[in-house]
Structure formats: C-alpha cells, structure tokens
Amino acid sequence: MPIYVNRLLNLKKIKVVGFDMDYTLVPYKIEKFEKLAHTLATKRLVENYSYPEEVGRLKFHLDRAIIGLVIDKRNGNMLKLSRFGKVKIAYHGLEEIDFRERQQIYRERVIDLRDYDFQSLDTAFAISSGVLFAQIVQLKKAGINLPDYRQLAHEVSASIDNLHKDGTLKNILKADFGEYVRRDSEVAPTLERLKAYGKKLMIITNSDYAYSRILLDYALNPFLKRHRNWQELFDLVVTLADKPKFFASPHRFLKIDTVTGQLRNHGGPISRGIWQGGWFGDVQEGMGIPGDEFLYLGDHIYGDVVSIKKLCDWRTALVLNGLDGELEAIRETHEIQQEIDRLMKRKQFLERQADIAELERHAGNRIQIPEAQADEQEALNSRISKLLDDLKPHFNPYWGEIFRAGIEESRYAEQVEKYACIYMTKVSDLFKYSPKTYFRPARRLLAHEIIS
C-alpha cells in the first residue's frame, strides 16, 4: 500500500524514528483479538460487576463498531460525527435512530469531545468496547435490569482496560501468538534499512517490558538479517510509557535490568537502553536532536498522534490497520461513485435552474419550469438513491466508511488530516520508499477554486 501524505515531510531530515508497538510495529488479527477481549469482558462483567447472565452469552460482531465512533454516555447512543462535530449516524443499542428522532436529540449541536459524557473509540483496541456497549444497551432496551448508561460505559471500559492491565489478555496471547498476532516479514527489513541510513530507532509503548520482549522476539527476530535481535536494532526502548502522559509532563525514568528485571531510579536525560516510564523531553535532550527531526509512528489517533502534535513538535505518522479493506472497497466502487458524482452535478444544475426561475417569479416575471425538467429531477433522485444502495454492501453495513460521514469527512478523518503528517495501513509500507524520500501532499482545492 502507498503512504498517504497530509503535509510536507522530508525523511532525509529525520534523525530518529520511533514506534508504538501494539497494532503498530506488531499488528494483531483484529477480529480474533477483539473477539477475545469481548468474550473475556462479558464474563468479567457477570462475575465482578454482577451483570445478568444474558451479558455473558453475548457474541462478538466486528461490524457493530469501527474506529472513530463516539459513545454518548448520557443517552446510551453510539455516534458517527462529521468533521464539524455534527451527528450523521446514531444507534441506540443495535437499532439505528432515524433522522427525525436524531434531530430531536442532537439538532444542530456540535459534539464537544472534551465533555465527560462523550467517549471516543479512537483505536482498534476500542472496537470491543463499542460492540459490547451497544449490545448491553440493547439488552437494557429489551427490559433487562442493567445500570444507567454512564455506569454501563464506565464498567465496560474498565473491564476491558483491566484485562490489559492485569495480564489476563497478555497471558492468553503469550500462549499462542500465532492465533492473534499477524507477523509481517517486511517490518524487520524496513527497520534495518532505516538503521543502515543512519536513523536512530526507538520504541515507546504502553506495554510492560516482559510482554514486549517476548512479543518482539516472536514478531521481529526471525526476519532480521543484519542484527542478532531486536535489542541490538533499537537504540532506545521505553515500556509502560503511559501515553499520552508521556508527552504531557515530566516523569522519572526507571532503568530496566534486562537480566533480572529489576528497576533502578534515574534522573535526567537518556539516549540509549531499555527503560520504563519517563518523559519525551528527557529523550529529546539526551539524544541532542531537535523535536522536528523525530518521526513517531503509532495507531492511536489521540495517544500517538494528536497528543504529540499538541504537546511537542515531533513529526507524526498514523498506522491504520483497518484501512486496507476499505481501500479495496473504494477501488471496487470507483465507477459507481463516478456515476453518482456525475448525476449529482446534473441534479445541482437543474436545482440552480429552478432557483433562477423562482427569483424571476418573485420579480414579477412569468417563468414556468418545463414538466420534463421536474420529471428528470425525480428520476435523478431515484437513480442516485439506487446507486447509494449499491455502494453500501462494500463498506461497513452499519457505519459506512471510516473517513466519510455522508458527503462530508468524518471527525476521525479530520483528526487524521490535521494531526498526522503521513498515514499508512502498516509499518512495512515504508519499505517501498527510500529513507531519503520527500513526501509532498497533493494540492487541495478549496471550494472557490473548483471550476465547474
């Protein structure tokens, strides 16, 4: 897959290339991994939070959530927002809210994601949370006794977060990485090429060192040609980084003894080794390299991309694992979309003619729109509606495209465009490009620059 470019990025000037680990350096098999998290969370809600047995019998359905959705904890809804923060699709449980009801609830409100009542699903790790929340809301709607929506959202998130934190998920993965981890044989050559061009390489991950070590042993070591292992390849590794806090405020680093696993306090800048916790400022100072010569790749739009752009001046790249299927669908439906665009252009022309006629009538002139023109407009509407129905099966059946909310870009697309210098479907997409590549975005046309 190609690299998609939002702003100028000259790789030749990048001195340090950093990576998140989970879903970035090491991709997971999304459906299997999220199904596992969902299954374990349903059991935990029953056992630890006294949820009814019906919750424990819920089955995972991947299509019920996509990256970029928002949970409305006040009303129990899941929302897809446009880039302007307007609600374009909404579900209550597993049932879509029709346009009229949606307007009554949200009207023209701009959803502010800083509001505690809204929770973003901004990473593949959050898909299981979205699916489970929607399913439990459906049970509540059916009359089963369950907590209010705010408590539901909190306890669903807490149950899944704790599965990550207490090692439950990781222990299952460690027992069978092949079932849940997608090994990409081109990642290691990509890293070794960057290293050969003089780039410093680092990992900044929220996972702990013990898990990171065996996962990277599995995912990278078999494919390395110029290095004995991944530890030799990376200049710096930071585990349990607690992103986005890692970029927000100073925290002390702990030095990890890779033999004993013991930790030792450290104060001040760092540039090499394997560490826990800490703060980006000490990395930047320790390496003696300006922030705009760092490039960091991650999968979490907020924790790995937005927070970096807001809190430091590193360059950013988003790795969006779920985009490859959508790109294939876009290619498959290219001719359908072209025909929709052609028909919409004709429809807009006819509407403009009708507007002119209305102005003429208002001015006292007798203008009558030909009956055939009105018939054509009706036929256009019918044809466009049919083509839109033909598009839908190629994308998520409930939410459509990740980057689109109707004719507008989605809120997620707006964040990607605004904060990610480049984006791609996987780290190894970089293998097709020289480490001296100058990435340049295509010139975007503003509304007034489009010549019809």
VEXFINU-938787 format. One line per field, with one value per residue (C-alpha): residue number from 1; residue in one letter; chain; x, y, z. Coordinates in steps of 0.05 Angstrom, whole numbers. Layout:
num	c(NUM;...);
residuo	c(a;...);
cadena	c(A;...);
east	c(X;...);
north	c(Y;...);
up	c(Z;...);
// end
This chain:
num	c(1;2;3;4;5;6;7;8;9;10;11;12;13;14;15;16;17;18;19;20;21;22;23;24;25;26;27;28;29;30;31;32;33;34;35;36;37;38;39;40;41;42;43;44;45;46;47;48;49;50;51;52;53;54;55;56;57;58;59;60;61;62;63;64;65;66;67;68;69;70;71;72;73;74;75;76;77;78;79;80;81;82;83;84;85;86;87;88;89;90;91;92;93;94;95;96;97;98;99;100;101;102;103;104;105;106;107;108;109;110;111;112;113;114;115;116;117;118;119;120;121;122;123;124;125;126;127;128;129;130;131;132;133;134;135;136;137;138;139;140;141;142;143;144;145;146;147;148;149;150;151;152;153;154;155;156;157;158;159;160;161;162;163;164;165;166;167;168;169;170;171;172;173;174;175;176;177;178;179;180;181;182;183;184;185;186;187;188;189;190;191;192;193;194;195;196;197;198;199;200;201;202;203;204;205;206;207;208;209;210;211;212;213;214;215;216;217;218;219;220;221;222;223;224;225;226;227;228;229;230;231;232;233;234;235;236;237;238;239;240;241;242;243;244;245;246;247;248;249;250;251;252;253;254;255;256;257;258;259;260;261;262;263;264;265;266;267;268;269;270;271;272;273;274;275;276;277;278;279;280;281;282;283;284;285;286;287;288;289;290;291;292;293;294;295;296;297;298;299;300;301;302;303;304;305;306;307;308;309;310;311;312;313;314;315;316;317;318;319;320;321;322;323;324;325;326;327;328;329;330;331;332;333;334;335;336;337;338;339;340;341;342;343;344;345;346;347;348;349;350;351;352;353;354;355;356;357;358;359;360;361;362;363;364;365;366;367;368;369;370;371;372;373;374;375;376;377;378;379;380;381;382;383;384;385;386;387;388;389;390;391;392;393;394;395;396;397;398;399;400;401;402;403;404;405;406;407;408;409;410;411;412;413;414;415;416;417;418;419;420;421;422;423;424;425;426;427;428;429;430;431;432;433;434;435;436;437;438;439;440;441;442;443;444;445;446;447;448;449;450;451;452);
residuo	c(m;p;i;y;v;n;r;l;l;n;l;k;k;i;k;v;v;g;f;d;m;d;y;t;l;v;p;y;k;i;e;k;f;e;k;l;a;h;t;l;a;t;k;r;l;v;e;n;y;s;y;p;e;e;v;g;r;l;k;f;h;l;d;r;a;i;i;g;l;v;i;d;k;r;n;g;n;m;l;k;l;s;r;f;g;k;v;k;i;a;y;h;g;l;e;e;i;d;f;r;e;r;q;q;i;y;r;e;r;v;i;d;l;r;d;y;d;f;q;s;l;d;t;a;f;a;i;s;s;g;v;l;f;a;q;i;v;q;l;k;k;a;g;i;n;l;p;d;y;r;q;l;a;h;e;v;s;a;s;i;d;n;l;h;k;d;g;t;l;k;n;i;l;k;a;d;f;g;e;y;v;r;r;d;s;e;v;a;p;t;l;e;r;l;k;a;y;g;k;k;l;m;i;i;t;n;s;d;y;a;y;s;r;i;l;l;d;y;a;l;n;p;f;l;k;r;h;r;n;w;q;e;l;f;d;l;v;v;t;l;a;d;k;p;k;f;f;a;s;p;h;r;f;l;k;i;d;t;v;t;g;q;l;r;n;h;g;g;p;i;s;r;g;i;w;q;g;g;w;f;g;d;v;q;e;g;m;g;i;p;g;d;e;f;l;y;l;g;d;h;i;y;g;d;v;v;s;i;k;k;l;c;d;w;r;t;a;l;v;l;n;g;l;d;g;e;l;e;a;i;r;e;t;h;e;i;q;q;e;i;d;r;l;m;k;r;k;q;f;l;e;r;q;a;d;i;a;e;l;e;r;h;a;g;n;r;i;q;i;p;e;a;q;a;d;e;q;e;a;l;n;s;r;i;s;k;l;l;d;d;l;k;p;h;f;n;p;y;w;g;e;i;f;r;a;g;i;e;e;s;r;y;a;e;q;v;e;k;y;a;c;i;y;m;t;k;v;s;d;l;f;k;y;s;p;k;t;y;f;r;p;a;r;r;l;l;a;h;e;i;i;s);
cadena	c(A;A;A;A;A;A;A;A;A;A;A;A;A;A;A;A;A;A;A;A;A;A;A;A;A;A;A;A;A;A;A;A;A;A;A;A;A;A;A;A;A;A;A;A;A;A;A;A;A;A;A;A;A;A;A;A;A;A;A;A;A;A;A;A;A;A;A;A;A;A;A;A;A;A;A;A;A;A;A;A;A;A;A;A;A;A;A;A;A;A;A;A;A;A;A;A;A;A;A;A;A;A;A;A;A;A;A;A;A;A;A;A;A;A;A;A;A;A;A;A;A;A;A;A;A;A;A;A;A;A;A;A;A;A;A;A;A;A;A;A;A;A;A;A;A;A;A;A;A;A;A;A;A;A;A;A;A;A;A;A;A;A;A;A;A;A;A;A;A;A;A;A;A;A;A;A;A;A;A;A;A;A;A;A;A;A;A;A;A;A;A;A;A;A;A;A;A;A;A;A;A;A;A;A;A;A;A;A;A;A;A;A;A;A;A;A;A;A;A;A;A;A;A;A;A;A;A;A;A;A;A;A;A;A;A;A;A;A;A;A;A;A;A;A;A;A;A;A;A;A;A;A;A;A;A;A;A;A;A;A;A;A;A;A;A;A;A;A;A;A;A;A;A;A;A;A;A;A;A;A;A;A;A;A;A;A;A;A;A;A;A;A;A;A;A;A;A;A;A;A;A;A;A;A;A;A;A;A;A;A;A;A;A;A;A;A;A;A;A;A;A;A;A;A;A;A;A;A;A;A;A;A;A;A;A;A;A;A;A;A;A;A;A;A;A;A;A;A;A;A;A;A;A;A;A;A;A;A;A;A;A;A;A;A;A;A;A;A;A;A;A;A;A;A;A;A;A;A;A;A;A;A;A;A;A;A;A;A;A;A;A;A;A;A;A;A;A;A;A;A;A;A;A;A;A;A;A;A;A;A;A;A;A;A;A;A;A;A;A;A;A;A;A;A;A;A;A;A;A;A;A;A;A;A;A;A;A;A;A;A;A;A;A;A;A;A;A;A;A;A;A;A);
east	c(0;24;39;-15;11;-22;37;109;156;228;253;324;320;291;345;302;245;202;147;89;88;18;-21;38;104;66;-4;-57;-111;-164;-226;-194;-161;-223;-268;-222;-226;-302;-312;-268;-302;-372;-351;-318;-379;-421;-371;-342;-398;-459;-487;-543;-525;-552;-489;-444;-478;-467;-429;-378;-397;-339;-382;-420;-365;-310;-252;-273;-342;-365;-405;-458;-459;-519;-566;-536;-522;-464;-450;-413;-394;-376;-312;-354;-377;-448;-483;-491;-507;-533;-551;-586;-563;-566;-621;-608;-641;-680;-668;-728;-711;-637;-655;-697;-639;-580;-609;-550;-508;-433;-408;-351;-307;-279;-348;-346;-410;-374;-323;-282;-266;-201;-161;-172;-167;-232;-274;-292;-315;-361;-391;-403;-433;-482;-503;-514;-555;-598;-609;-628;-676;-708;-724;-666;-645;-579;-543;-553;-516;-459;-445;-450;-398;-352;-356;-350;-286;-259;-270;-232;-177;-165;-159;-100;-70;-75;-43;-105;-104;-29;-23;-70;-33;35;10;-8;18;4;-71;-74;-12;-2;73;95;161;175;176;246;277;243;275;343;342;326;383;431;414;437;370;365;308;265;202;154;99;48;61;107;178;166;109;144;207;174;126;183;224;166;149;218;276;261;264;327;386;437;424;423;359;313;351;412;369;336;376;322;262;212;160;99;105;34;20;-7;20;90;84;47;91;158;162;223;252;265;324;307;358;343;373;339;280;296;284;331;312;343;342;357;363;370;391;401;378;313;270;203;160;192;181;194;234;289;293;299;351;390;395;412;365;311;239;223;276;237;184;137;90;30;-40;-77;-100;-101;-47;3;-13;-57;-22;46;25;-6;48;114;139;154;131;75;52;-12;-15;-88;-93;-166;-158;-134;-203;-235;-185;-203;-276;-262;-227;-284;-337;-298;-344;-407;-380;-362;-433;-462;-417;-439;-513;-505;-473;-533;-581;-546;-553;-627;-636;-599;-646;-705;-675;-667;-739;-762;-724;-754;-825;-810;-790;-858;-836;-875;-828;-851;-804;-816;-851;-796;-745;-785;-791;-716;-702;-747;-712;-644;-664;-686;-623;-576;-613;-605;-530;-520;-554;-505;-446;-467;-452;-379;-368;-388;-463;-479;-428;-403;-332;-284;-265;-334;-397;-445;-417;-371;-308;-316;-290;-236;-215;-210;-163;-120;-115;-100;-50;-17;37;30;-12;-9;-41;22;94;123;90;153;194;173;205;276;294;310;240;210;135;93;17;-27;-51;-120;-173;-215;-288;-278;-221;-263;-280;-345);
north	c(0;72;124;178;249;306;353;360;310;302;235;256;307;256;232;190;144;120;67;46;-30;-59;-52;-12;-50;-113;-118;-162;-202;-151;-196;-252;-205;-161;-223;-249;-183;-181;-252;-242;-176;-205;-258;-206;-162;-220;-245;-179;-129;-175;-164;-212;-278;-252;-208;-269;-301;-242;-259;-213;-180;-140;-97;-66;-15;20;65;137;128;164;137;185;164;208;178;109;121;108;164;178;251;294;335;392;352;341;274;238;167;145;77;63;-7;-46;-4;57;122;152;223;254;226;241;314;317;292;329;382;422;412;408;349;371;311;345;335;278;250;231;175;166;99;120;56;-16;-35;3;-36;-90;-35;-5;-71;-92;-26;-27;-99;-85;-23;-67;-115;-56;-32;-102;-93;-129;-95;-60;2;71;88;126;69;19;57;63;-11;-37;5;-14;-88;-86;-40;-86;-146;-110;-85;-148;-193;-235;-218;-220;-288;-318;-284;-308;-379;-375;-313;-347;-345;-270;-236;-222;-228;-182;-206;-138;-99;-122;-105;-37;-24;-49;-4;57;37;29;101;126;135;123;75;74;42;78;30;26;-49;-75;-99;-174;-176;-130;-174;-239;-207;-173;-237;-271;-215;-188;-234;-288;-236;-197;-204;-154;-156;-214;-190;-130;-105;-94;-58;-6;49;64;25;56;10;26;96;114;153;206;227;211;272;316;325;304;236;199;142;73;35;-38;-93;-139;-199;-194;-149;-103;-28;29;102;150;226;267;256;188;166;91;28;-3;38;45;108;176;237;255;317;276;233;293;326;261;250;323;325;378;355;366;314;259;219;176;122;98;71;112;178;213;178;172;229;285;290;293;350;388;376;372;385;314;293;241;181;142;67;49;-26;-29;17;-36;-68;-1;19;-44;-26;44;15;-34;21;74;71;74;135;169;159;186;248;258;252;299;351;346;350;413;444;431;457;520;529;522;573;623;612;625;691;711;696;736;794;790;752;693;634;562;503;451;389;346;380;363;291;289;312;257;205;231;224;153;134;166;131;64;75;94;28;-7;25;4;-71;-56;-19;-29;-45;-1;55;61;87;105;171;192;216;223;273;303;276;242;270;216;237;309;289;247;303;355;318;261;284;217;155;83;14;-18;-1;-42;5;47;-9;16;84;107;136;199;207;276;266;321;326;336;407;411;452;500;507;572;542;487;505;473);
up	c(0;-12;41;44;54;92;98;75;107;86;113;97;154;204;253;300;280;338;340;383;389;394;329;300;298;314;282;312;277;294;293;334;384;395;399;455;492;484;508;570;586;584;634;678;678;702;754;781;768;779;710;689;655;588;584;590;530;482;417;385;319;290;243;301;314;274;293;303;334;397;455;483;556;573;522;512;438;391;342;278;273;214;214;241;302;276;287;220;242;310;341;406;422;357;325;282;305;248;223;258;327;317;303;366;408;377;330;302;365;356;398;443;458;519;551;601;571;506;498;434;403;371;366;345;419;430;380;431;479;427;406;479;499;441;457;531;515;470;529;573;519;520;593;628;693;680;705;674;611;644;691;634;593;652;672;601;591;660;649;583;609;668;622;591;656;699;646;631;557;550;583;532;475;500;500;425;389;322;336;350;321;247;232;176;147;116;181;202;133;137;205;183;122;165;212;152;132;199;233;308;323;386;414;461;484;540;546;601;586;599;548;498;499;481;431;394;397;361;311;292;308;255;199;219;172;197;272;321;355;363;424;380;328;373;406;457;484;532;563;607;578;599;535;526;595;568;524;574;636;666;699;724;682;713;684;669;683;625;661;729;710;769;764;784;791;741;738;676;601;568;498;498;534;558;606;639;646;636;593;520;539;571;508;463;508;517;442;429;369;356;361;287;270;306;270;312;284;323;315;367;337;405;446;389;342;368;436;402;357;415;466;428;358;334;265;265;225;236;223;209;206;185;124;74;67;58;4;-34;-29;-55;-115;-128;-125;-164;-225;-181;-144;-210;-235;-170;-178;-250;-232;-172;-217;-264;-205;-179;-248;-250;-179;-199;-258;-212;-164;-221;-243;-172;-169;-236;-210;-147;-192;-227;-289;-312;-316;-317;-306;-361;-337;-367;-322;-260;-284;-295;-224;-197;-240;-217;-144;-156;-194;-142;-86;-122;-133;-60;-41;-88;-51;19;17;1;67;140;137;197;196;125;112;168;135;110;145;87;36;89;121;188;253;251;181;204;261;215;165;218;262;222;174;137;146;122;133;162;181;124;74;87;55;-14;-1;7;76;38;8;7;19;-12;-6;-67;-75;-44;-78;-36;-52;-91;-132;-163;-235;-257);
// end
